[in-house]
């Protein structure tokens, strides 16, 4: 089995988008080993083809996961995601927090009070004050972004 080796920038793009298959060497499906179109490094392609092989070709789930280098739980998660969101469900979710979870309404109200009392305070000083009062660690840039969101709000 010889996989066409993708260029480093292609792997970097997949890695950057969190779409790099964790074990491309385990992909044994003929589509991925015999041609240049299908890339065993591309998790979205591999998962889609794994689902298609079961649904359209009637391959067993056990065989499909083995040929595509995944586990049964991954198969069922992918199947559920596609049923819910279509093929977009196979796209990796954005990593990390999706909101400023530390900068709650209460914290931002306090930041607003500080800024009202002293408009010249910079983010670094606001971070020190919120850390002291609420016992949280926040990056100054996070405070700046939260303030920008409130302005646009």
MDTraj code that builds the backbone (N, CA, C; nanometers):
import mdtraj as md
import numpy as np

residues = "UNK UNK UNK UNK UNK UNK UNK UNK UNK UNK UNK UNK UNK UNK UNK UNK UNK UNK UNK UNK UNK UNK UNK UNK UNK UNK UNK UNK UNK UNK UNK UNK UNK UNK UNK UNK UNK UNK UNK UNK UNK UNK UNK UNK UNK UNK UNK UNK UNK UNK UNK UNK UNK UNK UNK UNK UNK UNK UNK UNK UNK UNK UNK UNK UNK UNK UNK UNK UNK UNK UNK UNK UNK UNK UNK UNK UNK UNK UNK UNK UNK UNK UNK UNK UNK UNK UNK UNK UNK UNK UNK UNK UNK UNK UNK UNK UNK UNK UNK UNK UNK UNK UNK UNK UNK UNK UNK UNK UNK UNK UNK UNK UNK UNK UNK UNK UNK UNK UNK UNK UNK UNK UNK UNK UNK UNK UNK UNK UNK UNK UNK UNK UNK UNK UNK UNK UNK UNK UNK UNK UNK UNK UNK UNK UNK UNK UNK UNK UNK UNK UNK UNK UNK".split()
xyz = np.array([
    [0.0853, -0.1173, 0.0000],
    [0.0000, 0.0000, 0.0000],
    [0.0892, 0.1228, 0.0000],
    [0.0756, 0.2050, -0.1030],
    [0.1574, 0.3264, -0.1059],
    [0.0671, 0.4469, -0.1220],
    [0.0709, 0.5321, -0.0239],
    [-0.0082, 0.6552, -0.0285],
    [0.0745, 0.7604, -0.0995],
    [0.0088, 0.8333, -0.1898],
    [0.0766, 0.9476, -0.2486],
    [0.1016, 1.0456, -0.1348],
    [0.2239, 1.0870, -0.1203],
    [0.2583, 1.1748, -0.0090],
    [0.2190, 1.3177, -0.0414],
    [0.1276, 1.3758, 0.0370],
    [0.0875, 1.5140, 0.0098],
    [0.1998, 1.6109, 0.0420],
    [0.1929, 1.7258, -0.0212],
    [0.2921, 1.8284, 0.0056],
    [0.2737, 1.8817, 0.1468],
    [0.3800, 1.9306, 0.2061],
    [0.3754, 1.9812, 0.3431],
    [0.2710, 2.0897, 0.3634],
    [0.2524, 2.1773, 0.2630],
    [0.1538, 2.2849, 0.2810],
    [0.0123, 2.2290, 0.2865],
    [-0.0140, 2.1174, 0.2150],
    [-0.1470, 2.0567, 0.2220],
    [-0.1713, 1.9992, 0.3613],
    [-0.0708, 1.9305, 0.4158],
    [-0.0841, 1.8758, 0.5510],
    [-0.0995, 1.9886, 0.6518],
    [-0.0253, 2.0969, 0.6310],
    [-0.0354, 2.2118, 0.7212],
    [-0.1750, 2.2707, 0.7198],
    [-0.2359, 2.2775, 0.6023],
    [-0.3720, 2.3299, 0.5911],
    [-0.4716, 2.2417, 0.6640],
    [-0.4570, 2.1107, 0.6468],
    [-0.5459, 2.0176, 0.7175],
    [-0.5245, 2.0272, 0.8682],
    [-0.3994, 2.0355, 0.9080],
    [-0.3676, 2.0456, 1.0519],
    [-0.4254, 2.1751, 1.1087],
    [-0.4082, 2.2847, 1.0355],
    [-0.4578, 2.4152, 1.0799],
    [-0.6100, 2.4132, 1.0986],
    [-0.6784, 2.3385, 1.0139],
    [-0.8252, 2.3321, 1.0212],
    [-0.8740, 2.2170, 1.1084],
    [-0.7808, 2.1503, 1.1752],
    [-0.8123, 2.0363, 1.2625],
    [-0.8797, 1.9247, 1.1831],
    [-0.8412, 1.9094, 1.0560],
    [-0.9024, 1.8099, 0.9680],
    [-0.8032, 1.7027, 0.9243],
    [-0.6957, 1.6879, 0.9972],
    [-0.5941, 1.5893, 0.9648],
    [-0.6324, 1.4554, 1.0285],
    [-0.6416, 1.3517, 0.9467],
    [-0.6745, 1.2174, 0.9980],
    [-0.5644, 1.1767, 1.0963],
    [-0.6018, 1.1307, 1.2156],
    [-0.4996, 1.0982, 1.3152],
    [-0.4125, 0.9780, 1.2775],
    [-0.4643, 0.8891, 1.1902],
    [-0.3881, 0.7697, 1.1523],
    [-0.4053, 0.7391, 1.0036],
    [-0.3517, 0.8228, 0.9155],
    [-0.3692, 0.7975, 0.7722],
    [-0.3060, 0.6655, 0.7280],
    [-0.2073, 0.6191, 0.8021],
    [-0.1421, 0.4932, 0.7660],
    [-0.2349, 0.3729, 0.7845],
    [-0.3438, 0.3899, 0.8589],
    [-0.4397, 0.2815, 0.8821],
    [-0.5473, 0.2738, 0.7740],
    [-0.5513, 0.3724, 0.6857],
    [-0.6522, 0.3744, 0.5799],
    [-0.6096, 0.2767, 0.4710],
    [-0.6895, 0.1711, 0.4539],
    [-0.6562, 0.0682, 0.3550],
    [-0.7571, 0.0603, 0.2418],
    [-0.8606, 0.1428, 0.2460],
    [-0.9618, 0.1443, 0.1411],
    [-0.8942, 0.1700, 0.0072],
    [-0.9332, 0.0909, -0.0942],
    [-0.8693, 0.0979, -0.2255],
    [-0.8730, 0.2378, -0.2872],
    [-0.9803, 0.3119, -0.2655],
    [-0.9876, 0.4474, -0.3213],
    [-0.8729, 0.5354, -0.2724],
    [-0.8310, 0.5117, -0.1492],
    [-0.7270, 0.5956, -0.0902],
    [-0.5864, 0.5435, -0.1178],
    [-0.5759, 0.4192, -0.1597],
    [-0.4423, 0.3623, -0.1828],
    [-0.4066, 0.3520, -0.3297],
    [-0.5069, 0.3656, -0.4183],
    [-0.4780, 0.3421, -0.5604],
    [-0.4802, 0.4667, -0.6474],
    [-0.5157, 0.5793, -0.5918],
    [-0.5262, 0.6973, -0.6765],
    [-0.4650, 0.8190, -0.6131],
    [-0.4849, 0.9301, -0.6807],
    [-0.4305, 1.0549, -0.6290],
    [-0.5381, 1.1512, -0.5825],
    [-0.6662, 1.1235, -0.6137],
    [-0.7713, 1.2162, -0.5750],
    [-0.8026, 1.2064, -0.4269],
    [-0.8213, 1.0866, -0.3775],
    [-0.8560, 1.0681, -0.2367],
    [-0.7302, 1.0727, -0.1514],
    [-0.7375, 1.1479, -0.0437],
    [-0.6212, 1.1691, 0.0434],
    [-0.6480, 1.1081, 0.1804],
    [-0.5728, 1.0070, 0.2211],
    [-0.5960, 0.9441, 0.3515],
    [-0.5654, 1.0368, 0.4695],
    [-0.5025, 1.1490, 0.4421],
    [-0.4728, 1.2464, 0.5479],
    [-0.5930, 1.3365, 0.5769],
    [-0.6868, 1.3439, 0.4823],
    [-0.8017, 1.4343, 0.4927],
    [-0.9165, 1.3650, 0.5665],
    [-0.9351, 1.4000, 0.6924],
    [-1.0349, 1.3344, 0.7770],
    [-1.1758, 1.3482, 0.7212],
    [-1.2080, 1.4606, 0.6602],
    [-1.3435, 1.4806, 0.6072],
    [-1.3687, 1.3848, 0.4916],
    [-1.2731, 1.3740, 0.4005],
    [-1.2863, 1.2802, 0.2879],
    [-1.2998, 1.1370, 0.3383],
    [-1.2146, 1.0997, 0.4303],
    [-1.2131, 0.9612, 0.4787],
    [-1.3440, 0.9291, 0.5505],
    [-1.3922, 1.0185, 0.6357],
    [-1.5173, 0.9923, 0.7071],
    [-1.6357, 0.9849, 0.6106],
    [-1.6397, 1.0756, 0.5138],
    [-1.7488, 1.0740, 0.4165],
    [-1.7505, 0.9415, 0.3412],
    [-1.6347, 0.9008, 0.2950],
    [-1.6264, 0.7763, 0.2186],
    [-1.6612, 0.6558, 0.3070],
    [-1.6213, 0.6590, 0.4323],
    [-1.6548, 0.5514, 0.5257],
    [-1.8077, 0.5399, 0.5393],
    [-1.8746, 0.6532, 0.5564],
    [-2.0205, 0.6532, 0.5674],
    [-2.0863, 0.6065, 0.4373],
    [-2.0336, 0.6536, 0.3254],
    [-2.0895, 0.6170, 0.1951],
    [-2.0770, 0.4672, 0.1695],
    [-1.9638, 0.4117, 0.2072],
    [-1.9411, 0.2684, 0.1852],
    [-2.0435, 0.1841, 0.2613],
    [-2.0808, 0.2260, 0.3802],
    [-2.1808, 0.1520, 0.4567],
    [-2.3193, 0.1731, 0.3954],
    [-2.3541, 0.2983, 0.3726],
    [-2.4898, 0.3309, 0.3279],
    [-2.5180, 0.2876, 0.1841],
    [-2.4255, 0.3143, 0.0942],
    [-2.4494, 0.2881, -0.0481],
    [-2.4013, 0.1497, -0.0898],
    [-2.2816, 0.1123, -0.0457],
    [-2.2226, -0.0140, -0.0898],
    [-2.2602, -0.1320, -0.0006],
    [-2.3239, -0.1034, 0.1151],
    [-2.3663, -0.2107, 0.2029],
    [-2.2542, -0.2766, 0.2822],
    [-2.1425, -0.2096, 0.2917],
    [-2.0302, -0.2611, 0.3700],
    [-2.0683, -0.2613, 0.5172],
    [-2.0209, -0.3578, 0.5920],
    [-2.0510, -0.3592, 0.7352],
    [-1.9771, -0.2447, 0.8034],
    [-2.0330, -0.1970, 0.9125],
    [-1.9686, -0.0901, 0.9887],
    [-1.8306, -0.1359, 1.0345],
    [-1.8207, -0.2580, 1.0802],
    [-1.6923, -0.3113, 1.1279],
    [-1.5862, -0.3037, 1.0194],
    [-1.6209, -0.3477, 0.8992],
    [-1.5232, -0.3457, 0.7892],
    [-1.4932, -0.2017, 0.7457],
    [-1.5956, -0.1190, 0.7402],
    [-1.5759, 0.0192, 0.6959],
    [-1.4819, 0.0944, 0.7902],
    [-1.5023, 0.0791, 0.9206],
    [-1.4150, 0.1531, 1.0129],
    [-1.2719, 0.1017, 1.0029],
    [-1.2573, -0.0278, 0.9834],
    [-1.1224, -0.0841, 0.9702],
    [-1.0533, -0.0309, 0.8450],
    [-1.1240, -0.0286, 0.7323],
    [-1.0649, 0.0178, 0.6056],
    [-1.0346, 0.1680, 0.6059],
    [-1.1021, 0.2420, 0.6932],
    [-1.0853, 0.3868, 0.6925],
    [-1.0095, 0.4389, 0.8140],
    [-0.9609, 0.3471, 0.8962],
    [-0.8736, 0.3856, 1.0066],
    [-0.9421, 0.4543, 1.1231],
    [-1.0702, 0.4266, 1.1408],
    [-1.1436, 0.4863, 1.2516],
    [-1.2030, 0.3781, 1.3409],
    [-1.2718, 0.4207, 1.4449],
    [-1.3366, 0.3289, 1.5378],
    [-1.4873, 0.3357, 1.5176],
    [-1.5591, 0.2383, 1.5731],
    [-1.7056, 0.2380, 1.5638],
    [-1.7662, 0.3647, 1.6249],
    [-1.7196, 0.4092, 1.7436],
    [-1.7773, 0.5335, 1.7971],
    [-1.7584, 0.6522, 1.7020],
    [-1.6436, 0.6596, 1.6355],
    [-1.6203, 0.7688, 1.5406],
    [-1.7174, 0.7584, 1.4237],
    [-1.7420, 0.6362, 1.3776],
    [-1.8384, 0.6153, 1.2691],
    [-1.9757, 0.6696, 1.3097],
    [-2.0220, 0.6293, 1.4272],
    [-2.1557, 0.6707, 1.4702],
    [-2.1646, 0.8208, 1.4983],
    [-2.0570, 0.8799, 1.5463],
    [-2.0546, 1.0260, 1.5646],
    [-2.0638, 1.0962, 1.4288],
    [-1.9881, 1.0464, 1.3309],
    [-1.9906, 1.1055, 1.1964],
    [-2.1289, 1.0879, 1.1334],
    [-2.1870, 0.9699, 1.1498],
    [-2.3205, 0.9425, 1.0932],
    [-2.4229, 1.0386, 1.1522],
    [-2.4196, 1.0558, 1.2825],
    [-2.5130, 1.1460, 1.3502],
    [-2.4915, 1.2908, 1.3032],
    [-2.3657, 1.3314, 1.2884],
    [-2.3343, 1.4676, 1.2450],
    [-2.3865, 1.4937, 1.1040],
    [-2.3734, 1.3954, 1.0143],
    [-2.4221, 1.4113, 0.8773],
    [-2.5741, 1.4119, 0.8745],
    [-2.6367, 1.3293, 0.9561],
    [-2.7838, 1.3295, 0.9625],
    [-2.8356, 1.4632, 1.0132],
    [-2.7624, 1.5245, 1.1052],
    [-2.8033, 1.6519, 1.1648],
    [-2.7723, 1.7707, 1.0733],
    [-2.6500, 1.7728, 1.0162],
    [-2.6021, 1.8930, 0.9454],
    [-2.5648, 1.8713, 0.7995],
    [-2.5879, 1.7527, 0.7461],
    [-2.5420, 1.7240, 0.6111],
    [-2.3898, 1.7089, 0.6123],
    [-2.3297, 1.7180, 0.4965],
    [-2.1844, 1.6978, 0.4872],
    [-2.1072, 1.7991, 0.5717],
    [-2.1672, 1.9149, 0.5956],
    [-2.1013, 2.0159, 0.6804],
    [-2.0767, 1.9623, 0.8212],
    [-2.1528, 1.8607, 0.8620],
    [-2.1336, 1.8004, 0.9928],
    [-1.9987, 1.7315, 1.0073],
    [-1.9361, 1.6999, 0.8952],
    [-1.8045, 1.6354, 0.8994],
    [-1.6912, 1.7356, 0.9157],
    [-1.7214, 1.8626, 0.8941],
    [-1.6177, 1.9639, 0.9128],
    [-1.5842, 1.9740, 1.0605],
    [-1.4577, 1.9839, 1.0936],
    [-1.4203, 1.9902, 1.2351],
    [-1.4769, 2.1145, 1.3024],
    [-1.5154, 2.0963, 1.4267],
    [-1.5650, 2.2092, 1.5052],
    [-1.4490, 2.3006, 1.5398],
    [-1.4805, 2.4256, 1.5545],
    [-1.3799, 2.5227, 1.5959],
    [-1.3303, 2.4850, 1.7351],
    [-1.2009, 2.4881, 1.7528],
    [-1.1426, 2.4492, 1.8805],
    [-1.1435, 2.5656, 1.9793],
    [-1.1361, 2.5300, 2.1058],
    [-1.1257, 2.6315, 2.2104],
    [-1.2598, 2.6889, 2.2493],
    [-1.2581, 2.7791, 2.3444],
    [-1.3831, 2.8408, 2.3896],
    [-1.4476, 2.9200, 2.2765],
    [-1.5793, 2.9186, 2.2731],
    [-1.6520, 2.9903, 2.1688],
    [-1.7073, 3.1237, 2.2177],
    [-1.6770, 3.1559, 2.3399],
    [-1.7171, 3.2855, 2.3934],
    [-1.6210, 3.3225, 2.5049],
    [-1.6311, 3.4450, 2.5492],
    [-1.5427, 3.4877, 2.6574],
    [-1.6054, 3.4429, 2.7889],
    [-1.5915, 3.3142, 2.8189],
    [-1.6590, 3.2546, 2.9333],
    [-1.6148, 3.3136, 3.0672],
    [-1.4935, 3.3645, 3.0751],
    [-1.4485, 3.4253, 3.2009],
    [-1.5016, 3.5671, 3.2159],
    [-1.5232, 3.6311, 3.1028],
    [-1.5697, 3.7702, 3.1059],
    [-1.7229, 3.7718, 3.1057],
    [-1.7790, 3.7300, 3.2158],
    [-1.9245, 3.7234, 3.2315],
    [-1.9840, 3.8643, 3.2301],
    [-2.1172, 3.8695, 3.2309],
    [-2.1857, 4.0002, 3.2353],
    [-2.1452, 4.0768, 3.3609],
    [-2.1317, 4.0033, 3.4702],
    [-2.0929, 4.0668, 3.5966],
    [-1.9526, 4.1273, 3.5873],
    [-1.8598, 4.0519, 3.5300],
    [-1.7211, 4.1012, 3.5156],
    [-1.7189, 4.2213, 3.4214],
    [-1.7913, 4.2115, 3.3097],
    [-1.7904, 4.3214, 3.2128],
    [-1.8604, 4.4452, 3.2693],
    [-1.9590, 4.4259, 3.3554],
    [-2.0233, 4.5416, 3.4211],
    [-1.9208, 4.6121, 3.5095],
    [-1.8407, 4.5335, 3.5796],
    [-1.7348, 4.5905, 3.6640],
    [-1.6314, 4.6642, 3.5783],
    [-1.5935, 4.6047, 3.4668],
    [-1.4992, 4.6699, 3.3748],
    [-1.5586, 4.8020, 3.3267],
    [-1.6887, 4.8011, 3.2959],
    [-1.7556, 4.9233, 3.2521],
    [-1.7536, 5.0309, 3.3593],
    [-1.7748, 4.9897, 3.4842],
    [-1.7687, 5.0848, 3.5961],
    [-1.6283, 5.1449, 3.6080],
    [-1.5280, 5.0597, 3.5969],
    [-1.3893, 5.1078, 3.6053],
    [-1.3590, 5.2073, 3.4942],
    [-1.4043, 5.1748, 3.3740],
    [-1.3781, 5.2638, 3.2591],
    [-1.4532, 5.3950, 3.2727],
    [-1.5748, 5.3897, 3.3277],
    [-1.6520, 5.5129, 3.3476],
    [-1.5832, 5.6043, 3.4483],
    [-1.5329, 5.5431, 3.5546],
    [-1.4652, 5.6207, 3.6592],
    [-1.3299, 5.6720, 3.6122],
    [-1.2647, 5.5950, 3.5270],
    [-1.1311, 5.6318, 3.4818],
    [-1.1116, 5.5860, 3.3368],
    [-1.1572, 5.6669, 3.2386],
    [-1.1530, 5.6285, 3.0970],
    [-1.0123, 5.5998, 3.0423],
    [-0.9095, 5.6456, 3.1104],
    [-0.7737, 5.6256, 3.0591],
    [-0.7153, 5.4888, 3.0957],
    [-0.7897, 5.4071, 3.1730],
    [-0.7393, 5.2746, 3.2098],
    [-0.7199, 5.1893, 3.0842],
    [-0.6063, 5.1218, 3.0780],
    [-0.5782, 5.0332, 2.9646],
    [-0.6129, 4.8899, 3.0045],
    [-0.6194, 4.8027, 2.9058],
    [-0.6613, 4.6640, 2.9283],
    [-0.5784, 4.5954, 3.0362],
    [-0.4498, 4.6176, 3.0372],
    [-0.3619, 4.5546, 3.1367],
    [-0.4055, 4.5913, 3.2790],
    [-0.4431, 4.7170, 3.2983],
    [-0.4877, 4.7628, 3.4305],
    [-0.6256, 4.7053, 3.4648],
    [-0.7108, 4.6930, 3.3647],
    [-0.8427, 4.6333, 3.3855],
    [-0.8307, 4.4860, 3.4247],
    [-0.7350, 4.4174, 3.3635],
    [-0.7105, 4.2765, 3.3960],
    [-0.6667, 4.2618, 3.5413],
    [-0.5770, 4.3499, 3.5853],
    [-0.5305, 4.3444, 3.7241],
    [-0.6476, 4.3641, 3.8207],
    [-0.7332, 4.4605, 3.7897],
    [-0.8462, 4.4901, 3.8783],
    [-0.9468, 4.3746, 3.8816],
    [-0.9775, 4.3166, 3.7651],
    [-1.0732, 4.2055, 3.7627],
    [-1.0142, 4.0811, 3.8271],
    [-0.8860, 4.0618, 3.8124],
    [-0.8195, 3.9480, 3.8764],
    [-0.8284, 3.9601, 4.0281],
    [-0.8047, 4.0808, 4.0765],
    [-0.8084, 4.1056, 4.2205],
    [-0.9500, 4.0856, 4.2756],
    [-1.0489, 4.1369, 4.2031],
    [-1.1869, 4.1312, 4.2534],
    [-1.2525, 3.9950, 4.2343],
    [-1.2302, 3.9311, 4.1169],
    [-1.3017, 3.8079, 4.0851],
    [-1.2145, 3.6822, 4.0911],
    [-1.0837, 3.7004, 4.1054],
    [-0.9942, 3.5854, 4.1124],
    [-0.9812, 3.5100, 3.9809],
    [-0.9937, 3.5814, 3.8685],
    [-0.9823, 3.5168, 3.7373],
    [-0.8572, 3.5662, 3.6665],
    [-0.8052, 3.4825, 3.5786],
    [-0.6908, 3.5206, 3.4952],
    [-0.7422, 3.5398, 3.3538],
    [-0.7235, 3.6589, 3.3013],
    [-0.7687, 3.6909, 3.1665],
    [-0.6567, 3.7645, 3.0954],
    [-0.6431, 3.7382, 2.9676],
    [-0.5426, 3.8074, 2.8877],
    [-0.5952, 3.9470, 2.8523],
    [-0.5080, 4.0475, 2.8536],
    [-0.5529, 4.1830, 2.8176],
    [-0.6219, 4.1898, 2.6817],
    [-0.5754, 4.1094, 2.5867],
    [-0.6374, 4.1116, 2.4535],
    [-0.7824, 4.0618, 2.4604],
    [-0.8107, 3.9684, 2.5501],
    [-0.9481, 3.9195, 2.5668],
    [-1.0392, 4.0313, 2.6152],
    [-0.9883, 4.1138, 2.7055],
    [-1.0655, 4.2282, 2.7553],
    [-1.0885, 4.3273, 2.6414],
    [-0.9853, 4.3530, 2.5627],
    [-0.9991, 4.4451, 2.4494],
    [-1.1057, 4.3949, 2.3515],
    [-1.1027, 4.2641, 2.3200],
    [-1.2014, 4.2079, 2.2272],
    [-1.3428, 4.2177, 2.2849],
    [-1.3561, 4.1900, 2.4144],
    [-1.4879, 4.1990, 2.4784],
    [-1.5407, 4.3426, 2.4740],
    [-1.4530, 4.4372, 2.4971],
    [-1.4944, 4.5778, 2.4904],
    [-1.5344, 4.6155, 2.3477],
    [-1.4598, 4.5667, 2.2500],
    [-1.4935, 4.5929, 2.1089],
    [-1.6305, 4.5337, 2.0750],
    [-1.6572, 4.4119, 2.1229],
    [-1.7875, 4.3487, 2.0972],
    [-1.9003, 4.4314, 2.1578],
    [-1.8754, 4.4856, 2.2772],
    [-1.9795, 4.5674, 2.3417],
    [-2.0061, 4.6952, 2.2635],
    [-1.8989, 4.7539, 2.2074],
    [-1.9167, 4.8749, 2.1271],
    [-2.0030, 4.8464, 2.0047],
    [-1.9771, 4.7319, 1.9398],
    [-2.0508, 4.6939, 1.8182],
    [-2.1932, 4.6511, 1.8518],
    [-2.2089, 4.5915, 1.9734],
    [-2.3314, 4.5319, 2.0248],
    [-2.4555, 4.5984, 1.9889],
])
top = md.Topology()
chain = top.add_chain()
for i, resn in enumerate(residues, 1):
    res = top.add_residue(resn, chain, resSeq=i)
    for name in ("N", "CA", "C"):
        top.add_atom(name, md.element.get_by_symbol(name[0]), res)
traj = md.Trajectory(xyz[None], top)
